[in-house]
Amino acid sequence: MNPAPEEIGYGYVIERYVTKKDSGRPRYRDLKSGRVLRPGWPHAELVARHLIDDAVTITDAELEALLGYEWRSRLTAAWLIGVGRRATFRDRIGDLLLASEFCFSGGGYCFALARFGTHADAEILTTVLGELRIGCPHLWTGPRPRRPSLPLRRTQLCPAHAPTPTPSPDAMLAFTTHNRAVKANIA
């Protein structure tokens, strides 16, 4: 296990970015649940505004401290990286996604890669889908990771990245609001 942020001089980052309560709940819980993407969620605007502000102000060193810790920190860091489109973290995010060391943080990694939206990101996501298709259990640590962006982003970026055969939607879908759109696109 990597050192806690407190041990490397970044103890404040957990409270400032991970457990911050924009909606009355810790930020990581809103990100994990997908509430921030649900239309009509009453705190969406406030949470989004604070997430955007924090994505601009957080430093690369603070992001590294979060990425080196536990799943809540990694999930939050990945969202901040995605919102801020910090493509310099592409390789780090891709490595963490493939390593799948913690449950739940995979959804944040997929979000970040989908936000970057390049062919390099599609390649990373394609590699993960390939691993899922051949059944590598190391990618499933705990409950299924949230990967709503994978099937749509791959085909939108480049038809060559479309999966053949299509993986089971149940293996990738997590956000209820995206289920119908994704199933329609891969059916």
WOGI-V310885 format. One line per field, one symbol per residue. ss: DSSP state (H for helix, E for strand, L for the rest). psi: psi as a letter, one per 30 degrees, with the letter a starting at -180 (. if undefined). burial: I if it has 9 or more other C-alpha atoms within 8 Angstrom, else O. A space follows every 50 residues. Layout:
# WOGI-V310885
ss = ???
psi = ???
burial = ???
This chain:
# WOGI-V310885
ss = LLLLHHHHLLLHHHHHHHLLLLLLLLHHHHHHHLHHHLLLLLLHHHHHHH HHHHHHHLLHHHHHHHHLLLHHHHHHHHHHHHHLLLHHHHHHHHHHHHHL LLLLHHHHHHHHHHHHLLHHHHHHHHHHHHHHHLLLHHHLLLLLLLLLLH HHHHHHHLHHHLLLLLLLHHHLLLLHHHHHHHHHHHL
psi = kllleefgghfffeeeeegkifgflkeeeeeefgeffkkfkfgeeeeeee eeeefefkleeeeeeefgbaeeeeeeeeeeeeefhiffgeeeeeeeeeeh fklefeeeeeeeeeeehleeeeeeeeeeeeeeeghjfffijalkljhffe eeeefeekfffkkjlklkefffkejeffeeeeeeff.
burial = OOIIIIOIOIIOIIOOIIIIOIIOIIIIOIIIOIIIOIOOOOIIOIIIOI IIOIIOOOOOOIIOIIIIIIIIIIIIIIIIIIIIIIOOOIOOIIOIIOOI OIIIIIIIIIIIIIIIIOOOIIIIIIOIIOIIOOOIOOIIIOOIIIIIII IIIIIOIIOOIIIOOOIOOOOIIIIOOIIOOIIOOOO
